Amino acid sequence: MVNPIKVFQDDDSGAVTVDWVVLSAAVIGMGLVALKPIAFSTESATSKVSADVSSVPVGFENQ
């Protein structure tokens, strides 16, 4: 008779899934770390563009 504990111990079919979950979490975490400074610089750049665009006269106001 096969020892069920030995069979369970030798079964490694779920190990690949765990590896992929950890690898995916690491990639997502690095992406978020890289995205944070880009998002803040984009916000400040859009504020500057908005201020410049709002200061330009539009239409027939200058004539």
CHARMM internal coordinates of N, CA and C (Angstrom, degrees):
IC EDIT
DIST 1 N 1 CA 1.4471
DIST 1 CA 1 C 1.5390
ANGL 1 N 1 CA 1 C 109.08
DIST 1 C 2 N 1.3293
ANGL 1 CA 1 C 2 N 115.46
DIHE 1 N 1 CA 1 C 2 N 142.09
DIST 2 N 2 CA 1.4582
ANGL 1 C 2 N 2 CA 121.32
DIHE 1 CA 1 C 2 N 2 CA -177.97
DIST 2 CA 2 C 1.5242
ANGL 2 N 2 CA 2 C 109.17
DIHE 1 C 2 N 2 CA 2 C -83.41
DIST 2 C 3 N 1.3050
ANGL 2 CA 2 C 3 N 114.88
DIHE 2 N 2 CA 2 C 3 N 134.12
DIST 3 N 3 CA 1.4544
ANGL 2 C 3 N 3 CA 120.60
DIHE 2 CA 2 C 3 N 3 CA 179.60
DIST 3 CA 3 C 1.5427
ANGL 3 N 3 CA 3 C 108.72
DIHE 2 C 3 N 3 CA 3 C -75.23
DIST 3 C 4 N 1.3514
ANGL 3 CA 3 C 4 N 119.03
DIHE 3 N 3 CA 3 C 4 N 117.74
DIST 4 N 4 CA 1.4686
ANGL 3 C 4 N 4 CA 120.53
DIHE 3 CA 3 C 4 N 4 CA -176.56
DIST 4 CA 4 C 1.5310
ANGL 4 N 4 CA 4 C 113.08
DIHE 3 C 4 N 4 CA 4 C -63.97
DIST 4 C 5 N 1.3140
ANGL 4 CA 4 C 5 N 117.81
DIHE 4 N 4 CA 4 C 5 N -29.01
DIST 5 N 5 CA 1.4651
ANGL 4 C 5 N 5 CA 120.09
DIHE 4 CA 4 C 5 N 5 CA 179.07
DIST 5 CA 5 C 1.5275
ANGL 5 N 5 CA 5 C 109.70
DIHE 4 C 5 N 5 CA 5 C -69.16
DIST 5 C 6 N 1.3136
ANGL 5 CA 5 C 6 N 117.14
DIHE 5 N 5 CA 5 C 6 N -40.37
DIST 6 N 6 CA 1.4584
ANGL 5 C 6 N 6 CA 121.55
DIHE 5 CA 5 C 6 N 6 CA 178.61
DIST 6 CA 6 C 1.5326
ANGL 6 N 6 CA 6 C 110.60
DIHE 5 C 6 N 6 CA 6 C -65.61
DIST 6 C 7 N 1.3206
ANGL 6 CA 6 C 7 N 117.07
DIHE 6 N 6 CA 6 C 7 N -40.03
DIST 7 N 7 CA 1.4608
ANGL 6 C 7 N 7 CA 121.23
DIHE 6 CA 6 C 7 N 7 CA 178.51
DIST 7 CA 7 C 1.5301
ANGL 7 N 7 CA 7 C 110.01
DIHE 6 C 7 N 7 CA 7 C -64.41
DIST 7 C 8 N 1.3146
ANGL 7 CA 7 C 8 N 117.03
DIHE 7 N 7 CA 7 C 8 N -43.95
DIST 8 N 8 CA 1.4641
ANGL 7 C 8 N 8 CA 121.28
DIHE 7 CA 7 C 8 N 8 CA 178.42
DIST 8 CA 8 C 1.5244
ANGL 8 N 8 CA 8 C 110.93
DIHE 7 C 8 N 8 CA 8 C -63.40
DIST 8 C 9 N 1.3026
ANGL 8 CA 8 C 9 N 117.50
DIHE 8 N 8 CA 8 C 9 N -40.79
DIST 9 N 9 CA 1.4645
ANGL 8 C 9 N 9 CA 122.33
DIHE 8 CA 8 C 9 N 9 CA -178.31
DIST 9 CA 9 C 1.5284
ANGL 9 N 9 CA 9 C 110.71
DIHE 8 C 9 N 9 CA 9 C -67.38
DIST 9 C 10 N 1.3086
ANGL 9 CA 9 C 10 N 117.90
DIHE 9 N 9 CA 9 C 10 N -36.17
DIST 10 N 10 CA 1.4642
ANGL 9 C 10 N 10 CA 121.45
DIHE 9 CA 9 C 10 N 10 CA -178.24
DIST 10 CA 10 C 1.5259
ANGL 10 N 10 CA 10 C 113.36
DIHE 9 C 10 N 10 CA 10 C -82.42
DIST 10 C 11 N 1.3187
ANGL 10 CA 10 C 11 N 118.04
DIHE 10 N 10 CA 10 C 11 N -13.76
DIST 11 N 11 CA 1.4622
ANGL 10 C 11 N 11 CA 121.33
DIHE 10 CA 10 C 11 N 11 CA -179.03
DIST 11 CA 11 C 1.5242
ANGL 11 N 11 CA 11 C 108.98
DIHE 10 C 11 N 11 CA 11 C -78.67
DIST 11 C 12 N 1.3417
ANGL 11 CA 11 C 12 N 116.76
DIHE 11 N 11 CA 11 C 12 N 117.19
DIST 12 N 12 CA 1.4631
ANGL 11 C 12 N 12 CA 120.68
DIHE 11 CA 11 C 12 N 12 CA -179.53
DIST 12 CA 12 C 1.5279
ANGL 12 N 12 CA 12 C 111.59
DIHE 11 C 12 N 12 CA 12 C -121.59
DIST 12 C 13 N 1.3065
ANGL 12 CA 12 C 13 N 118.09
DIHE 12 N 12 CA 12 C 13 N 27.25
DIST 13 N 13 CA 1.4603
ANGL 12 C 13 N 13 CA 121.15
DIHE 12 CA 12 C 13 N 13 CA -176.70
DIST 13 CA 13 C 1.5216
ANGL 13 N 13 CA 13 C 112.60
DIHE 12 C 13 N 13 CA 13 C -69.46
DIST 13 C 14 N 1.3138
ANGL 13 CA 13 C 14 N 120.07
DIHE 13 N 13 CA 13 C 14 N -25.21
DIST 14 N 14 CA 1.4543
ANGL 13 C 14 N 14 CA 122.12
DIHE 13 CA 13 C 14 N 14 CA 179.45
DIST 14 CA 14 C 1.5207
ANGL 14 N 14 CA 14 C 113.87
DIHE 13 C 14 N 14 CA 14 C -88.60
DIST 14 C 15 N 1.3219
ANGL 14 CA 14 C 15 N 117.37
DIHE 14 N 14 CA 14 C 15 N -7.84
DIST 15 N 15 CA 1.4636
ANGL 14 C 15 N 15 CA 120.80
DIHE 14 CA 14 C 15 N 15 CA -177.09
DIST 15 CA 15 C 1.5229
ANGL 15 N 15 CA 15 C 111.84
DIHE 14 C 15 N 15 CA 15 C -65.78
DIST 15 C 16 N 1.3151
ANGL 15 CA 15 C 16 N 117.64
DIHE 15 N 15 CA 15 C 16 N -34.76
DIST 16 N 16 CA 1.4560
ANGL 15 C 16 N 16 CA 121.05
DIHE 15 CA 15 C 16 N 16 CA 179.50
DIST 16 CA 16 C 1.5201
ANGL 16 N 16 CA 16 C 109.98
DIHE 15 C 16 N 16 CA 16 C -66.24
DIST 16 C 17 N 1.3081
ANGL 16 CA 16 C 17 N 117.16
DIHE 16 N 16 CA 16 C 17 N -38.31
DIST 17 N 17 CA 1.4646
ANGL 16 C 17 N 17 CA 121.36
DIHE 16 CA 16 C 17 N 17 CA 178.28
DIST 17 CA 17 C 1.5208
ANGL 17 N 17 CA 17 C 110.80
DIHE 16 C 17 N 17 CA 17 C -62.38
DIST 17 C 18 N 1.3023
ANGL 17 CA 17 C 18 N 116.54
DIHE 17 N 17 CA 17 C 18 N -44.16
DIST 18 N 18 CA 1.4637
ANGL 17 C 18 N 18 CA 120.64
DIHE 17 CA 17 C 18 N 18 CA 178.66
DIST 18 CA 18 C 1.5184
ANGL 18 N 18 CA 18 C 110.28
DIHE 17 C 18 N 18 CA 18 C -62.70
DIST 18 C 19 N 1.3272
ANGL 18 CA 18 C 19 N 117.48
DIHE 18 N 18 CA 18 C 19 N -41.56
DIST 19 N 19 CA 1.4634
ANGL 18 C 19 N 19 CA 120.75
DIHE 18 CA 18 C 19 N 19 CA 178.14
DIST 19 CA 19 C 1.5240
ANGL 19 N 19 CA 19 C 111.07
DIHE 18 C 19 N 19 CA 19 C -60.78
DIST 19 C 20 N 1.3281
ANGL 19 CA 19 C 20 N 117.18
DIHE 19 N 19 CA 19 C 20 N -43.37
DIST 20 N 20 CA 1.4643
ANGL 19 C 20 N 20 CA 120.21
DIHE 19 CA 19 C 20 N 20 CA -179.46
DIST 20 CA 20 C 1.5206
ANGL 20 N 20 CA 20 C 111.77
DIHE 19 C 20 N 20 CA 20 C -67.75
DIST 20 C 21 N 1.3030
ANGL 20 CA 20 C 21 N 117.78
DIHE 20 N 20 CA 20 C 21 N -35.76
DIST 21 N 21 CA 1.4692
ANGL 20 C 21 N 21 CA 120.52
DIHE 20 CA 20 C 21 N 21 CA 178.48
DIST 21 CA 21 C 1.5262
ANGL 21 N 21 CA 21 C 109.78
DIHE 20 C 21 N 21 CA 21 C -65.20
DIST 21 C 22 N 1.3092
ANGL 21 CA 21 C 22 N 117.32
DIHE 21 N 21 CA 21 C 22 N -44.07
DIST 22 N 22 CA 1.4665
ANGL 21 C 22 N 22 CA 121.00
DIHE 21 CA 21 C 22 N 22 CA 179.54
DIST 22 CA 22 C 1.5268
ANGL 22 N 22 CA 22 C 110.17
DIHE 21 C 22 N 22 CA 22 C -66.57
DIST 22 C 23 N 1.3171
ANGL 22 CA 22 C 23 N 117.49
DIHE 22 N 22 CA 22 C 23 N -43.11
DIST 23 N 23 CA 1.4591
ANGL 22 C 23 N 23 CA 121.21
DIHE 22 CA 22 C 23 N 23 CA 179.13
DIST 23 CA 23 C 1.5270
ANGL 23 N 23 CA 23 C 111.10
DIHE 22 C 23 N 23 CA 23 C -63.53
DIST 23 C 24 N 1.3187
ANGL 23 CA 23 C 24 N 116.96
DIHE 23 N 23 CA 23 C 24 N -42.80
DIST 24 N 24 CA 1.4678
ANGL 23 C 24 N 24 CA 120.73
DIHE 23 CA 23 C 24 N 24 CA 178.71
DIST 24 CA 24 C 1.5231
ANGL 24 N 24 CA 24 C 111.34
DIHE 23 C 24 N 24 CA 24 C -63.97
DIST 24 C 25 N 1.3145
ANGL 24 CA 24 C 25 N 117.06
DIHE 24 N 24 CA 24 C 25 N -42.27
DIST 25 N 25 CA 1.4632
ANGL 24 C 25 N 25 CA 120.58
DIHE 24 CA 24 C 25 N 25 CA 178.45
DIST 25 CA 25 C 1.5290
ANGL 25 N 25 CA 25 C 110.86
DIHE 24 C 25 N 25 CA 25 C -62.86
DIST 25 C 26 N 1.3163
ANGL 25 CA 25 C 26 N 117.56
DIHE 25 N 25 CA 25 C 26 N -38.19
DIST 26 N 26 CA 1.4640
ANGL 25 C 26 N 26 CA 120.96
DIHE 25 CA 25 C 26 N 26 CA 178.69
DIST 26 CA 26 C 1.5262
ANGL 26 N 26 CA 26 C 110.91
DIHE 25 C 26 N 26 CA 26 C -66.27
DIST 26 C 27 N 1.3180
ANGL 26 CA 26 C 27 N 117.28
DIHE 26 N 26 CA 26 C 27 N -41.81
DIST 27 N 27 CA 1.4688
ANGL 26 C 27 N 27 CA 120.53
DIHE 26 CA 26 C 27 N 27 CA 179.84
DIST 27 CA 27 C 1.5252
ANGL 27 N 27 CA 27 C 110.41
DIHE 26 C 27 N 27 CA 27 C -66.55
DIST 27 C 28 N 1.3192
ANGL 27 CA 27 C 28 N 117.57
DIHE 27 N 27 CA 27 C 28 N -42.38
DIST 28 N 28 CA 1.4669
ANGL 27 C 28 N 28 CA 121.22
DIHE 27 CA 27 C 28 N 28 CA 178.43
DIST 28 CA 28 C 1.5323
ANGL 28 N 28 CA 28 C 110.04
DIHE 27 C 28 N 28 CA 28 C -63.94
DIST 28 C 29 N 1.3210
ANGL 28 CA 28 C 29 N 116.80
DIHE 28 N 28 CA 28 C 29 N -42.67
DIST 29 N 29 CA 1.4649
ANGL 28 C 29 N 29 CA 120.67
DIHE 28 CA 28 C 29 N 29 CA 178.51
DIST 29 CA 29 C 1.5172
ANGL 29 N 29 CA 29 C 112.23
DIHE 28 C 29 N 29 CA 29 C -61.65
DIST 29 C 30 N 1.3328
ANGL 29 CA 29 C 30 N 117.38
DIHE 29 N 29 CA 29 C 30 N -42.94
DIST 30 N 30 CA 1.4682
ANGL 29 C 30 N 30 CA 119.86
DIHE 29 CA 29 C 30 N 30 CA 178.46
DIST 30 CA 30 C 1.5225
ANGL 30 N 30 CA 30 C 110.56
DIHE 29 C 30 N 30 CA 30 C -66.56
DIST 30 C 31 N 1.3269
ANGL 30 CA 30 C 31 N 116.99
DIHE 30 N 30 CA 30 C 31 N -35.25
DIST 31 N 31 CA 1.4571
ANGL 30 C 31 N 31 CA 119.92
DIHE 30 CA 30 C 31 N 31 CA 177.32
DIST 31 CA 31 C 1.5132
ANGL 31 N 31 CA 31 C 112.06
DIHE 30 C 31 N 31 CA 31 C -64.16
DIST 31 C 32 N 1.3156
ANGL 31 CA 31 C 32 N 116.61
DIHE 31 N 31 CA 31 C 32 N -41.41
DIST 32 N 32 CA 1.4605
ANGL 31 C 32 N 32 CA 120.36
DIHE 31 CA 31 C 32 N 32 CA 178.67
DIST 32 CA 32 C 1.5217
ANGL 32 N 32 CA 32 C 111.69
DIHE 31 C 32 N 32 CA 32 C -66.67
DIST 32 C 33 N 1.3079
ANGL 32 CA 32 C 33 N 116.19
DIHE 32 N 32 CA 32 C 33 N -38.31
DIST 33 N 33 CA 1.4733
ANGL 32 C 33 N 33 CA 120.09
DIHE 32 CA 32 C 33 N 33 CA 178.15
DIST 33 CA 33 C 1.5273
ANGL 33 N 33 CA 33 C 109.84
DIHE 32 C 33 N 33 CA 33 C -64.65
DIST 33 C 34 N 1.3209
ANGL 33 CA 33 C 34 N 117.63
DIHE 33 N 33 CA 33 C 34 N -39.93
DIST 34 N 34 CA 1.4582
ANGL 33 C 34 N 34 CA 120.78
DIHE 33 CA 33 C 34 N 34 CA 179.54
DIST 34 CA 34 C 1.5231
ANGL 34 N 34 CA 34 C 111.57
DIHE 33 C 34 N 34 CA 34 C -73.76
DIST 34 C 35 N 1.3080
ANGL 34 CA 34 C 35 N 118.03
DIHE 34 N 34 CA 34 C 35 N -28.76
DIST 35 N 35 CA 1.4624
ANGL 34 C 35 N 35 CA 121.63
DIHE 34 CA 34 C 35 N 35 CA -176.79
DIST 35 CA 35 C 1.5245
ANGL 35 N 35 CA 35 C 112.83
DIHE 34 C 35 N 35 CA 35 C -76.82
DIST 35 C 36 N 1.3230
ANGL 35 CA 35 C 36 N 118.01
DIHE 35 N 35 CA 35 C 36 N -29.24
DIST 36 N 36 CA 1.4585
ANGL 35 C 36 N 36 CA 121.15
DIHE 35 CA 35 C 36 N 36 CA -175.05
DIST 36 CA 36 C 1.5337
ANGL 36 N 36 CA 36 C 112.85
DIHE 35 C 36 N 36 CA 36 C -58.54
DIST 36 C 37 N 1.3241
ANGL 36 CA 36 C 37 N 120.92
DIHE 36 N 36 CA 36 C 37 N -51.60
DIST 37 N 37 CA 1.4712
ANGL 36 C 37 N 37 CA 118.85
DIHE 36 CA 36 C 37 N 37 CA 179.69
DIST 37 CA 37 C 1.5258
ANGL 37 N 37 CA 37 C 112.74
DIHE 36 C 37 N 37 CA 37 C -66.03
DIST 37 C 38 N 1.3163
ANGL 37 CA 37 C 38 N 116.83
DIHE 37 N 37 CA 37 C 38 N -33.01
DIST 38 N 38 CA 1.4649
ANGL 37 C 38 N 38 CA 119.87
DIHE 37 CA 37 C 38 N 38 CA 179.07
DIST 38 CA 38 C 1.5173
ANGL 38 N 38 CA 38 C 110.27
DIHE 37 C 38 N 38 CA 38 C -66.27
DIST 38 C 39 N 1.3101
ANGL 38 CA 38 C 39 N 117.19
DIHE 38 N 38 CA 38 C 39 N -41.29
DIST 39 N 39 CA 1.4623
ANGL 38 C 39 N 39 CA 120.78
DIHE 38 CA 38 C 39 N 39 CA -178.86
DIST 39 CA 39 C 1.5268
ANGL 39 N 39 CA 39 C 111.06
DIHE 38 C 39 N 39 CA 39 C -64.97
DIST 39 C 40 N 1.3271
ANGL 39 CA 39 C 40 N 118.70
DIHE 39 N 39 CA 39 C 40 N -40.28
DIST 40 N 40 CA 1.4585
ANGL 39 C 40 N 40 CA 120.94
DIHE 39 CA 39 C 40 N 40 CA -179.83
DIST 40 CA 40 C 1.5220
ANGL 40 N 40 CA 40 C 111.48
DIHE 39 C 40 N 40 CA 40 C -70.70
DIST 40 C 41 N 1.3219
ANGL 40 CA 40 C 41 N 118.59
DIHE 40 N 40 CA 40 C 41 N -37.36
DIST 41 N 41 CA 1.4637
ANGL 40 C 41 N 41 CA 119.88
DIHE 40 CA 40 C 41 N 41 CA 178.77
DIST 41 CA 41 C 1.5220
ANGL 41 N 41 CA 41 C 110.44
DIHE 40 C 41 N 41 CA 41 C -70.92
DIST 41 C 42 N 1.3094
ANGL 41 CA 41 C 42 N 117.98
DIHE 41 N 41 CA 41 C 42 N -32.89
DIST 42 N 42 CA 1.4573
ANGL 41 C 42 N 42 CA 121.19
DIHE 41 CA 41 C 42 N 42 CA 177.41
DIST 42 CA 42 C 1.5191
ANGL 42 N 42 CA 42 C 110.58
DIHE 41 C 42 N 42 CA 42 C -67.08
DIST 42 C 43 N 1.3285
ANGL 42 CA 42 C 43 N 116.48
DIHE 42 N 42 CA 42 C 43 N -39.17
DIST 43 N 43 CA 1.4649
ANGL 42 C 43 N 43 CA 120.38
DIHE 42 CA 42 C 43 N 43 CA 179.10
DIST 43 CA 43 C 1.5251
ANGL 43 N 43 CA 43 C 110.95
DIHE 42 C 43 N 43 CA 43 C -63.45
DIST 43 C 44 N 1.3124
ANGL 43 CA 43 C 44 N 117.96
DIHE 43 N 43 CA 43 C 44 N -42.48
DIST 44 N 44 CA 1.4568
ANGL 43 C 44 N 44 CA 120.18
DIHE 43 CA 43 C 44 N 44 CA 179.55
DIST 44 CA 44 C 1.5267
ANGL 44 N 44 CA 44 C 110.89
DIHE 43 C 44 N 44 CA 44 C -70.25
DIST 44 C 45 N 1.3196
ANGL 44 CA 44 C 45 N 117.42
DIHE 44 N 44 CA 44 C 45 N -35.01
DIST 45 N 45 CA 1.4588
ANGL 44 C 45 N 45 CA 120.37
DIHE 44 CA 44 C 45 N 45 CA 177.92
DIST 45 CA 45 C 1.5281
ANGL 45 N 45 CA 45 C 110.65
DIHE 44 C 45 N 45 CA 45 C -66.77
DIST 45 C 46 N 1.3109
ANGL 45 CA 45 C 46 N 117.67
DIHE 45 N 45 CA 45 C 46 N -40.82
DIST 46 N 46 CA 1.4673
ANGL 45 C 46 N 46 CA 119.61
DIHE 45 CA 45 C 46 N 46 CA 178.97
DIST 46 CA 46 C 1.5205
ANGL 46 N 46 CA 46 C 110.96
DIHE 45 C 46 N 46 CA 46 C -67.79
DIST 46 C 47 N 1.3088
ANGL 46 CA 46 C 47 N 118.52
DIHE 46 N 46 CA 46 C 47 N -31.76
DIST 47 N 47 CA 1.4698
ANGL 46 C 47 N 47 CA 120.85
DIHE 46 CA 46 C 47 N 47 CA 175.94
DIST 47 CA 47 C 1.5219
ANGL 47 N 47 CA 47 C 110.69
DIHE 46 C 47 N 47 CA 47 C -64.91
DIST 47 C 48 N 1.3327
ANGL 47 CA 47 C 48 N 116.75
DIHE 47 N 47 CA 47 C 48 N -41.68
DIST 48 N 48 CA 1.4652
ANGL 47 C 48 N 48 CA 120.55
DIHE 47 CA 47 C 48 N 48 CA 178.89
DIST 48 CA 48 C 1.5310
ANGL 48 N 48 CA 48 C 111.03
DIHE 47 C 48 N 48 CA 48 C -66.33
DIST 48 C 49 N 1.3259
ANGL 48 CA 48 C 49 N 116.40
DIHE 48 N 48 CA 48 C 49 N -41.93
DIST 49 N 49 CA 1.4701
ANGL 48 C 49 N 49 CA 120.03
DIHE 48 CA 48 C 49 N 49 CA 178.77
DIST 49 CA 49 C 1.5217
ANGL 49 N 49 CA 49 C 109.98
DIHE 48 C 49 N 49 CA 49 C -64.39
DIST 49 C 50 N 1.3234
ANGL 49 CA 49 C 50 N 116.52
DIHE 49 N 49 CA 49 C 50 N -41.19
DIST 50 N 50 CA 1.4630
ANGL 49 C 50 N 50 CA 120.31
DIHE 49 CA 49 C 50 N 50 CA 178.91
DIST 50 CA 50 C 1.5229
ANGL 50 N 50 CA 50 C 111.23
DIHE 49 C 50 N 50 CA 50 C -62.10
DIST 50 C 51 N 1.3037
ANGL 50 CA 50 C 51 N 117.90
DIHE 50 N 50 CA 50 C 51 N -41.54
DIST 51 N 51 CA 1.4659
ANGL 50 C 51 N 51 CA 120.99
DIHE 50 CA 50 C 51 N 51 CA 178.82
DIST 51 CA 51 C 1.5228
ANGL 51 N 51 CA 51 C 111.21
DIHE 50 C 51 N 51 CA 51 C -65.84
DIST 51 C 52 N 1.3203
ANGL 51 CA 51 C 52 N 117.36
DIHE 51 N 51 CA 51 C 52 N -40.10
DIST 52 N 52 CA 1.4596
ANGL 51 C 52 N 52 CA 120.44
DIHE 51 CA 51 C 52 N 52 CA 178.72
DIST 52 CA 52 C 1.5292
ANGL 52 N 52 CA 52 C 111.48
DIHE 51 C 52 N 52 CA 52 C -67.06
DIST 52 C 53 N 1.3237
ANGL 52 CA 52 C 53 N 117.11
DIHE 52 N 52 CA 52 C 53 N -43.00
DIST 53 N 53 CA 1.4612
ANGL 52 C 53 N 53 CA 120.68
DIHE 52 CA 52 C 53 N 53 CA -178.73
DIST 53 CA 53 C 1.5241
ANGL 53 N 53 CA 53 C 110.84
DIHE 52 C 53 N 53 CA 53 C -66.98
DIST 53 C 54 N 1.3239
ANGL 53 CA 53 C 54 N 116.87
DIHE 53 N 53 CA 53 C 54 N -38.69
DIST 54 N 54 CA 1.4645
ANGL 53 C 54 N 54 CA 118.91
DIHE 53 CA 53 C 54 N 54 CA -178.85
DIST 54 CA 54 C 1.5295
ANGL 54 N 54 CA 54 C 112.31
DIHE 53 C 54 N 54 CA 54 C -71.53
DIST 54 C 55 N 1.3212
ANGL 54 CA 54 C 55 N 118.02
DIHE 54 N 54 CA 54 C 55 N -18.30
DIST 55 N 55 CA 1.4767
ANGL 54 C 55 N 55 CA 119.64
DIHE 54 CA 54 C 55 N 55 CA 179.52
DIST 55 CA 55 C 1.5230
ANGL 55 N 55 CA 55 C 112.24
DIHE 54 C 55 N 55 CA 55 C -88.07
DIST 55 C 56 N 1.3251
ANGL 55 CA 55 C 56 N 118.81
DIHE 55 N 55 CA 55 C 56 N -9.11
DIST 56 N 56 CA 1.4634
ANGL 55 C 56 N 56 CA 121.68
DIHE 55 CA 55 C 56 N 56 CA 179.72
DIST 56 CA 56 C 1.5220
ANGL 56 N 56 CA 56 C 109.45
DIHE 55 C 56 N 56 CA 56 C -84.89
DIST 56 C 57 N 1.3451
ANGL 56 CA 56 C 57 N 117.18
DIHE 56 N 56 CA 56 C 57 N 126.85
DIST 57 N 57 CA 1.4750
ANGL 56 C 57 N 57 CA 118.93
DIHE 56 CA 56 C 57 N 57 CA 178.66
DIST 57 CA 57 C 1.5273
ANGL 57 N 57 CA 57 C 110.67
DIHE 56 C 57 N 57 CA 57 C -71.40
DIST 57 C 58 N 1.3229
ANGL 57 CA 57 C 58 N 115.71
DIHE 57 N 57 CA 57 C 58 N 144.84
DIST 58 N 58 CA 1.4536
ANGL 57 C 58 N 58 CA 121.93
DIHE 57 CA 57 C 58 N 58 CA -177.07
DIST 58 CA 58 C 1.5315
ANGL 58 N 58 CA 58 C 108.42
DIHE 57 C 58 N 58 CA 58 C -124.46
DIST 58 C 59 N 1.3061
ANGL 58 CA 58 C 59 N 116.78
DIHE 58 N 58 CA 58 C 59 N 141.16
DIST 59 N 59 CA 1.4550
ANGL 58 C 59 N 59 CA 120.10
DIHE 58 CA 58 C 59 N 59 CA 174.09
DIST 59 CA 59 C 1.5102
ANGL 59 N 59 CA 59 C 112.59
DIHE 58 C 59 N 59 CA 59 C 92.79
DIST 59 C 60 N 1.3281
ANGL 59 CA 59 C 60 N 115.79
DIHE 59 N 59 CA 59 C 60 N -147.53
DIST 60 N 60 CA 1.4654
ANGL 59 C 60 N 60 CA 122.38
DIHE 59 CA 59 C 60 N 60 CA -173.48
DIST 60 CA 60 C 1.5310
ANGL 60 N 60 CA 60 C 111.68
DIHE 59 C 60 N 60 CA 60 C -99.91
DIST 60 C 61 N 1.3075
ANGL 60 CA 60 C 61 N 118.80
DIHE 60 N 60 CA 60 C 61 N 22.11
DIST 61 N 61 CA 1.4531
ANGL 60 C 61 N 61 CA 121.51
DIHE 60 CA 60 C 61 N 61 CA -177.93
DIST 61 CA 61 C 1.5321
ANGL 61 N 61 CA 61 C 111.94
DIHE 60 C 61 N 61 CA 61 C -67.30
DIST 61 C 62 N 1.3269
ANGL 61 CA 61 C 62 N 118.93
DIHE 61 N 61 CA 61 C 62 N -29.88
DIST 62 N 62 CA 1.4543
ANGL 61 C 62 N 62 CA 122.00
DIHE 61 CA 61 C 62 N 62 CA -175.43
DIST 62 CA 62 C 1.5324
ANGL 62 N 62 CA 62 C 112.71
DIHE 61 C 62 N 62 CA 62 C -83.96
DIST 62 C 63 N 1.3047
ANGL 62 CA 62 C 63 N 120.54
DIHE 62 N 62 CA 62 C 63 N -10.21
DIST 63 N 63 CA 1.4582
ANGL 62 C 63 N 63 CA 121.89
DIHE 62 CA 62 C 63 N 63 CA -174.91
DIST 63 CA 63 C 1.4995
ANGL 63 N 63 CA 63 C 112.49
DIHE 62 C 63 N 63 CA 63 C -94.38
END
COOR INIT
IC SEED 1 N 1 CA 1 C
IC BUILD
